[in-house]
Amino acid sequence: MEEKFWIMHRRVAMCFGFGGLPSSYNNMGLLGLQRAREEFGVSFDFDLPETETDMEYYIQKCARSKKYESILAMGFASCNPLLKVAAEYPSQKFMVLDAVVNMPNVASYISNQVDIGFYTGYVTALITETKIVGSVWGVDYPIMRRWIAGTVEGAKYANPDVEVLHSFVRSWADPVAARNLTLMQFSRGADIVVAHSTEGDLGIIEAAKETDKHVIGFGGARPQDPEHILFDVVRHAEVAIYDAIKSIMCGTFSGNTIYVYGLKEGNWALTLEDAHPLVTESTKLKAENIKNQIVAGKMTLPDTTKEIAASVAKSKEITL
């Protein structure tokens, strides 16, 4: 009974990424927290920052309180706030999702964008009729270039003659620019565009409606327009959040460590079971086969900075 009482009063804090709740990104973090509460009885507090300054203030406030077993933060923007606060509170344990903070009291959880990019590019290349696959991304971050690299290599593995286009909106919240870039890619011959620009995806979908072409959605977008969204790329970041808290509960926390979550870890999926009719049963079988090969480590994927750059160079950038 005493041990259960002790466990029930363990507490963590979460500094979510930008966008509030219910953004699909932050909602995954909330799901991870809720699962940890159900399985370990851990309590949690959280904040919904709007700026990096907000992030730093909340993380520092939590560390100063000394109430939390661990302080978690989500998103690349939390990197600088964590670097500062973790140095000020070396005995406090921190965890970060989608950034790398090389500190002895910080564990970093990042996604493998290359494997899901490869998987998505492969399936999309099986479907395209024009042999030109487009892609529109939010901000030109290194992790986005890893995603593009995977998309290129997957598409060309399925069909070496497929051309890949890419564009950066340079914002996560500009549907107008995303729409215009998508229209430009369609005008260059693309018949499918991979969407990953958060709020900008609304503009990508609108462009597909206007031209009667197709989109690969992100995060459960397909119900918005099942006629033009072929399937979705779905992330399960709640798996990493749950595992991060579990490491605290089980005493396995390891600072200055990078944990990579990809297809094998259940971080990504394609919603092919409910896909558009253009995604044939033959395509689904091929998709399952390539996914199994990726998970088994049988595919050679780009990884180093040089390899990523070389793969991205095979894609043509379309700009406004």
C-alpha positions as CSV (number, residue, x, y, z in Angstrom):
1,M,0.0,0.0,0.0
2,E,2.8,2.4,0.8
3,E,4.5,1.8,-2.5
4,K,1.3,2.5,-4.4
5,F,0.8,5.7,-2.5
6,W,4.4,6.8,-3.4
7,I,3.9,5.9,-7.1
8,M,0.5,7.7,-7.3
9,H,2.2,11.0,-6.2
10,R,5.0,10.9,-8.8
11,R,4.5,13.9,-11.2
12,V,5.8,15.0,-14.5
13,A,5.4,18.3,-16.4
14,M,4.9,18.7,-20.1
15,C,5.7,21.8,-22.2
16,F,3.7,21.2,-25.4
17,G,4.7,22.5,-28.8
18,F,3.1,25.5,-30.5
19,G,-0.5,25.3,-31.7
20,G,-2.3,24.5,-28.5
21,L,-4.9,21.8,-28.0
22,P,-6.3,20.0,-29.8
23,S,-3.5,20.3,-32.4
24,S,-2.8,16.8,-33.8
25,Y,0.9,17.1,-32.7
26,N,0.2,18.1,-29.1
27,N,-2.7,15.7,-28.9
28,M,-0.2,12.9,-29.4
29,G,1.7,14.1,-26.4
30,L,-1.5,14.2,-24.4
31,L,-2.3,10.6,-25.4
32,G,1.2,9.5,-24.1
33,L,0.6,11.3,-20.8
34,Q,-2.8,9.8,-20.4
35,R,-1.5,6.3,-21.1
36,A,1.3,6.8,-18.5
37,R,-1.2,8.0,-16.0
38,E,-3.4,4.9,-16.5
39,E,-0.5,2.4,-16.3
40,F,1.7,4.0,-13.7
41,G,-0.6,6.4,-11.8
42,V,1.7,9.3,-12.6
43,S,0.2,12.8,-12.4
44,F,1.0,15.5,-14.9
45,D,0.8,19.3,-15.4
46,F,1.3,21.0,-18.7
47,D,1.6,24.4,-20.5
48,L,0.6,25.5,-24.0
49,P,3.3,28.0,-25.0
50,E,3.0,30.4,-27.9
51,T,6.7,31.5,-28.1
52,E,10.2,30.2,-27.1
53,T,10.1,32.7,-24.3
54,D,7.0,31.0,-23.0
55,M,8.7,27.7,-23.2
56,E,11.7,28.8,-21.3
57,Y,9.6,30.5,-18.6
58,Y,7.5,27.3,-18.0
59,I,10.4,24.9,-18.1
60,Q,12.4,27.0,-15.7
61,K,9.4,27.4,-13.3
62,C,8.9,23.7,-13.2
63,A,12.6,23.0,-12.6
64,R,12.7,25.6,-9.9
65,S,9.7,24.1,-8.1
66,K,11.5,20.7,-7.7
67,K,8.1,19.0,-7.9
68,Y,8.6,17.0,-11.0
69,E,10.4,13.7,-11.6
70,S,10.9,14.8,-15.2
71,I,10.1,17.8,-17.4
72,L,9.1,17.0,-21.0
73,A,9.1,19.3,-23.9
74,M,7.8,18.9,-27.5
75,G,9.1,20.4,-30.7
76,F,12.3,21.7,-32.2
77,A,11.6,25.2,-30.7
78,S,12.2,23.8,-27.2
79,C,15.9,23.1,-27.9
80,N,17.3,26.4,-26.9
81,P,15.1,26.8,-23.8
82,L,16.1,23.3,-22.6
83,L,19.8,23.9,-23.2
84,K,19.7,26.9,-20.9
85,V,17.4,25.5,-18.2
86,A,19.1,22.0,-18.1
87,A,22.4,23.7,-17.5
88,E,20.9,25.7,-14.6
89,Y,19.4,22.6,-12.9
90,P,21.8,19.7,-13.5
91,S,20.0,17.3,-11.1
92,Q,16.6,17.7,-12.8
93,K,15.7,15.1,-15.5
94,F,14.5,16.5,-18.8
95,M,13.2,14.8,-22.0
96,V,12.6,16.4,-25.4
97,L,10.7,15.2,-28.4
98,D,11.8,16.1,-32.0
99,A,15.0,17.8,-30.9
100,V,18.5,16.8,-29.8
101,V,19.9,18.3,-26.6
102,N,23.3,17.0,-25.7
103,M,23.2,17.4,-21.9
104,P,23.8,14.8,-19.2
105,N,20.3,15.3,-17.8
106,V,18.4,15.4,-21.0
107,A,17.1,12.4,-23.0
108,S,16.2,13.1,-26.7
109,Y,13.5,11.3,-28.6
110,I,13.5,11.9,-32.4
111,S,11.7,10.5,-35.3
112,N,13.2,8.6,-38.2
113,Q,11.9,10.7,-41.1
114,V,13.9,8.8,-43.7
115,D,12.1,5.4,-43.2
116,I,8.6,6.9,-43.4
117,G,9.6,9.1,-46.3
118,F,10.9,6.1,-48.1
119,Y,7.7,4.1,-47.4
120,T,5.5,7.0,-48.5
121,G,7.5,7.8,-51.6
122,Y,7.5,4.1,-52.6
123,V,3.8,3.7,-52.4
124,T,3.1,7.1,-54.1
125,A,5.4,6.1,-57.0
126,L,3.3,3.0,-57.5
127,I,0.2,5.1,-57.9
128,T,1.3,8.1,-60.0
129,E,0.3,8.0,-63.6
130,T,2.4,11.0,-64.8
131,K,5.6,9.6,-63.1
132,I,6.0,13.0,-61.3
133,V,5.4,13.1,-57.5
134,G,5.2,16.4,-55.7
135,S,5.8,17.3,-52.1
136,V,5.1,20.5,-50.1
137,W,6.8,21.0,-46.7
138,G,6.5,23.6,-44.0
139,V,9.8,25.0,-42.9
140,D,13.3,24.2,-44.4
141,Y,14.6,22.3,-41.3
142,P,17.2,19.5,-41.5
143,I,14.6,17.0,-40.4
144,M,12.4,18.0,-43.4
145,R,15.3,17.4,-45.7
146,R,15.7,13.9,-44.3
147,W,12.1,13.3,-45.1
148,I,12.5,14.5,-48.6
149,A,15.6,12.3,-49.0
150,G,13.6,9.3,-48.0
151,T,10.7,10.2,-50.3
152,V,13.0,10.5,-53.2
153,E,14.8,7.2,-52.6
154,G,11.5,5.4,-52.0
155,A,9.9,6.7,-55.2
156,K,13.0,5.8,-57.3
157,Y,13.2,2.4,-55.7
158,A,9.6,1.7,-56.9
159,N,10.3,3.3,-60.3
160,P,13.7,4.8,-61.3
161,D,11.9,6.9,-63.9
162,V,9.8,8.8,-61.3
163,E,10.7,12.4,-60.8
164,V,10.2,14.1,-57.4
165,L,9.5,17.8,-56.8
166,H,9.7,19.6,-53.5
167,S,8.8,23.0,-52.1
168,F,9.1,24.8,-48.8
169,V,6.2,27.0,-47.7
170,R,8.7,28.5,-45.1
171,S,5.8,28.6,-42.6
172,W,3.6,26.1,-40.8
173,A,0.6,28.3,-41.1
174,D,0.3,29.7,-44.7
175,P,-2.4,27.9,-46.6
176,V,-2.3,30.4,-49.4
177,A,1.4,29.9,-50.2
178,A,1.0,26.1,-49.8
179,R,-1.9,26.2,-52.3
180,N,0.1,28.2,-54.8
181,L,3.2,26.0,-54.5
182,T,1.0,22.9,-55.0
183,L,-0.6,24.4,-58.1
184,M,2.8,25.1,-59.5
185,Q,3.8,21.5,-58.9
186,F,0.6,20.3,-60.6
187,S,1.4,22.5,-63.5
188,R,4.8,20.9,-63.8
189,G,3.2,17.5,-64.2
190,A,2.8,16.1,-60.7
191,D,-0.5,14.3,-60.2
192,I,0.1,13.5,-56.5
193,V,1.5,15.8,-53.9
194,V,2.7,14.7,-50.5
195,A,1.4,17.2,-47.9
196,H,3.3,18.2,-44.7
197,S,2.9,21.9,-43.9
198,T,0.5,21.7,-40.9
199,E,-2.1,24.4,-41.4
200,G,-0.7,24.9,-45.0
201,D,-2.1,21.4,-45.8
202,L,-5.5,23.1,-46.1
203,G,-4.2,25.0,-49.1
204,I,-2.7,21.8,-50.6
205,I,-6.0,20.0,-50.4
206,E,-7.8,23.0,-51.9
207,A,-5.3,23.0,-54.9
208,A,-6.1,19.3,-55.4
209,K,-9.8,20.0,-55.5
210,E,-9.3,22.8,-58.0
211,T,-7.3,20.6,-60.4
212,D,-9.0,17.3,-59.6
213,K,-5.6,15.8,-58.6
214,H,-4.5,14.0,-55.5
215,V,-2.8,14.5,-52.2
216,I,-1.1,12.2,-49.6
217,G,-2.5,13.6,-46.3
218,F,-1.0,13.9,-42.9
219,G,-2.3,13.1,-39.5
220,G,-5.8,11.9,-40.3
221,A,-6.7,14.5,-43.0
222,R,-8.4,12.0,-45.4
223,P,-12.0,12.4,-44.0
224,Q,-11.8,16.1,-45.0
225,D,-11.7,15.1,-48.7
226,P,-11.8,11.4,-49.4
227,E,-12.1,12.0,-53.1
228,H,-8.7,13.8,-53.4
229,I,-6.7,12.5,-50.4
230,L,-5.4,9.0,-51.3
231,F,-4.3,8.0,-47.8
232,D,-2.7,9.6,-44.7
233,V,0.7,9.5,-43.1
234,V,0.0,9.0,-39.4
235,R,2.4,9.6,-36.6
236,H,2.1,8.0,-33.2
237,A,4.4,10.2,-31.1
238,E,2.5,9.2,-28.0
239,V,4.6,6.0,-28.1
240,A,7.8,8.0,-27.5
241,I,6.1,10.1,-24.8
242,Y,4.9,7.1,-23.0
243,D,8.3,5.4,-23.2
244,A,10.0,8.5,-21.9
245,I,7.8,8.5,-18.8
246,K,8.2,4.8,-18.4
247,S,12.0,5.2,-18.2
248,I,11.5,7.5,-15.2
249,M,9.0,5.1,-13.5
250,C,11.3,2.1,-14.1
251,G,14.5,3.8,-13.3
252,T,16.1,3.4,-16.7
253,F,16.4,7.1,-17.6
254,S,19.6,7.8,-19.5
255,G,20.7,11.4,-20.1
256,N,22.7,12.6,-23.2
257,T,21.1,9.7,-25.1
258,I,19.2,9.9,-28.4
259,Y,16.3,7.5,-29.0
260,V,15.2,7.1,-32.6
261,Y,11.6,6.1,-33.4
262,G,10.6,4.9,-36.8
263,L,8.4,2.3,-38.4
264,K,9.9,-0.5,-36.3
265,E,9.0,1.3,-33.1
266,G,5.4,2.1,-34.2
267,N,6.0,5.8,-34.6
268,W,4.6,5.9,-38.2
269,A,1.9,4.3,-40.3
270,L,0.1,4.7,-43.6
271,T,-3.7,4.4,-43.5
272,L,-3.8,2.1,-46.5
273,E,-6.6,-0.1,-45.1
274,D,-9.1,2.8,-45.7
275,A,-7.3,4.3,-48.8
276,H,-8.7,5.7,-52.0
277,P,-9.7,3.2,-54.7
278,L,-6.6,4.2,-56.7
279,V,-4.6,2.4,-54.0
280,T,-5.2,-1.1,-55.4
281,E,-4.9,-4.4,-53.5
282,S,-1.7,-5.1,-55.5
283,T,-0.2,-1.8,-54.3
284,K,-1.2,-2.6,-50.7
285,L,0.6,-5.9,-50.9
286,K,3.7,-4.3,-52.3
287,A,3.5,-1.6,-49.6
288,E,3.3,-4.2,-46.8
289,N,6.3,-6.1,-48.3
290,I,8.5,-2.9,-48.5
291,K,7.5,-1.9,-44.9
292,N,8.5,-5.3,-43.6
293,Q,11.9,-5.0,-45.4
294,I,12.4,-1.5,-43.9
295,V,11.5,-2.7,-40.4
296,A,13.8,-5.7,-40.8
297,G,16.7,-3.4,-41.7
298,K,17.1,-4.9,-45.2
299,M,16.8,-1.6,-47.0
300,T,19.8,0.8,-47.5
301,L,18.5,4.2,-46.6
302,P,20.4,7.6,-46.7
303,D,21.5,8.7,-43.2
304,T,24.6,10.8,-43.1
305,T,24.5,14.5,-43.9
306,K,26.3,13.9,-47.2
307,E,23.9,11.0,-48.1
308,I,20.8,13.2,-47.3
309,A,22.1,16.0,-49.4
310,A,22.8,13.7,-52.3
311,S,19.3,12.3,-52.2
312,V,17.6,15.7,-51.9
313,A,19.7,16.9,-54.9
314,K,17.8,14.3,-57.0
315,S,14.6,16.2,-56.3
316,K,13.8,19.5,-58.1
317,E,12.8,22.4,-55.8
318,I,9.9,24.5,-57.0
319,T,9.7,28.0,-55.5
320,L,7.2,30.9,-55.7
